Amino acid sequence: MNDGTNRALLIVFIVVAFPVVFTALWVSITFVLSRVGGWHRVARRYAANGKPAGGKEIHYLTGMVGVVSYRLVLTVIVAEQGLYIATRKVFSVGHPPLFIPYSAICNAQFRSLFFKEYVSFEIEEEPIATVWLPSKVFDGVPVQIAR
């Protein structure tokens, strides 16, 4: 083989391998983040069965589950019975949509972070995860929030 053939094979390999490797890394990282932050623990108990009918839908929110930050990728629907939380499709591996009933929200507190106001709360009395969402999500929500 000559240098021209080797270079052509290298280019073909890169064109084929890059999307495969990138996709494998993306899927692996999003899967690991769901484990590290606790999204998967919450999903075991509170996986959503579809979007709730009605309610206020807010897109492109920033929040946290455990130590993992979800910057501008969350959608929250404030429904009558609870909060529906989902990530954008590209982050959905290991992140099924959640439906957290208000009765499962415990120890809610207002918090400030980088000049923005959030509400942090634990899911269940013996917490399976801590969640931070922008305080505007909780306007009119029947949850007691400590200052």
Secondary structure, DSSP 4 states (H G I P E B T S, - for coil): --HHHHHHHHHHHHHHHHHHHHHHHHHHHHHHHHHHHTHHHHHHHHB-SSPPSSSEEEEEEEEEETTEEEEEEEEEEE-SSEEEEEE-GGG-TT---EEEEGGGEEEEEEEEETTEEEEEEEETTTTS-EEEEEGGGGTT-S--EE-
